């Protein structure tokens, strides 16, 4: 007796449809598991991912005063304005695909000079975690809540796939510290050049992270405590966005290292969050590979991007959109009367 | 004394502009050399690649009678019709980007049942090159001419970037034989599973190629002779398209192994053809890596695609288009008053 069709999982049905399309079996390569994953996330054999939105969370980091970035802290605000004005790289990438961007100030250290940047400031930047906790537990919770709220609104507005990005001078330092704790590895394994440090500056960044980890040994115990001590407002908001997207079965396209660490944190709080994630690219930041491995994700692109602001997610989205259209519009062997194998 | 600006090359000027955009230096990774290459090809610091066209050449191969493909030879015609009807994978990828496709029958072995497939048949498939020359020298010339003519028309119609694709049951066998000769390597190094051969069928394919190479030792002497003896109508037409695009300084986005071998042949006839090439992806076909290395090309995507029909070029085009828009629309540090390093 045949199994009733209802007993097949969505993934099985999606793979079966892929195998019926007029193409050699498996010939879409690594895009096929992406399509099957989207089907599983959305609960549709032919997934819909046509209404994307890019959420960019921006905040400053107290640790920037240790000189861990090539850029001055005011660049966070300047780039948030540049992004909102439509003149940053990610603005261009989004506009040319008709993708709306929401830039959310969750903790920029200055007043932002552009009304299109949503003001949801938790504080004027985090504290320097070499000296004290970056955030209070309440602030960390508040930043996570903001991320959740933005995603609830995005879902309400009809968006069906979420792209994530961030801005924050100093945030690869915070993300590396948090990643070292979440992965239980030495900071050297998740350390990178950020926006372009030389060897000497990289060694300094490593010392700063080691100091911070020594200052906060308790961070190992609990993800919420780790976030408050070592994270950042934008990292917490990104994590909140992932948690909320998971509740709505909304696919989340990660960007680089920072969004990856935020997603990793989200999976520590809710393991189901892992299921909605897609990796857009593998960045030049060495810790990114470790984070993606831990999340079980294979990136679509490997272009050595290290720009942030959601740029990798925006470069990968066309592949995801097109893969979805292939699933929806390609004829099957039967439809097209093409001789199968 | 400063060098006058005119003395800088287009590449230098393109890289200088990239370095002024509001992003960390070099942060677009492997897309930056692609942008610089496009600038060099088109002679514009801000290259224009907004009017793409996909040219798909289709033909049959006498060697298919040796059983070197999983698919029956009639599938070439069936897939050409599927592509023209808008229901093949590449039709879907092209339509969803507004990219016109021209499907050109340069030698399908049957009458084609759809008027949208352009009839430019040189013959009803090539001869089986295990027994005799695949084409006469005149036929090879004629197929190259067709490729050139289609590109002249595309340029005349205002297209500014060319995507290439092919259809032809048995054509990885022909392309492997031709690649072995052009690269001077053992066929085992450029042999692959095509649309999905198992180990036994792969060993058979290798024997067939060795037989062909033994039958045509003269093929080593001259690219035109190699094409006639071991090539195919669609491979020759693709090569003609590359040669003509090079004359018009029109960027050419290659697809997989077959288009790569055609481009390699074109560079043997006109070394300048190399300068207009872009590699969209590295396919699952092992010979593809060898061909791209010889052409000095780094592919944008590495997704284990093995579909043909221009699908890899169509998946990569959004990256090329977006990279061009970034160059045109992103603010410089000066424009945006962002604090540079």
Interface residues (C-beta under 8 A of the other chain):
Chain A: X21 X22 X23 X24 X25 X26 X27 X28 X29 X30 X31 X70 X71 X72 X74 X75 X78 X79 X81 X82 X85 X87 X88 X89 X91 X92 X93 X95 X96 X97 X195 X196 X284 X300 X301 X302 X303 X304 X305 X306 X307 X311 X314 X315 X318 X319 X321 X322 X325 X326 X328 X329 X330 X331 X335 X336 X337 X338 X339 X341
Chain B: X21 X22 X23 X24 X25 X26 X27 X28 X29 X30 X31 X70 X71 X72 X74 X75 X78 X79 X81 X82 X85 X87 X88 X89 X91 X92 X93 X95 X96 X97 X195 X196 X284 X300 X301 X302 X303 X304 X305 X306 X307 X311 X314 X315 X318 X319 X321 X322 X325 X326 X328 X329 X330 X331 X335 X336 X337 X338 X339 X341
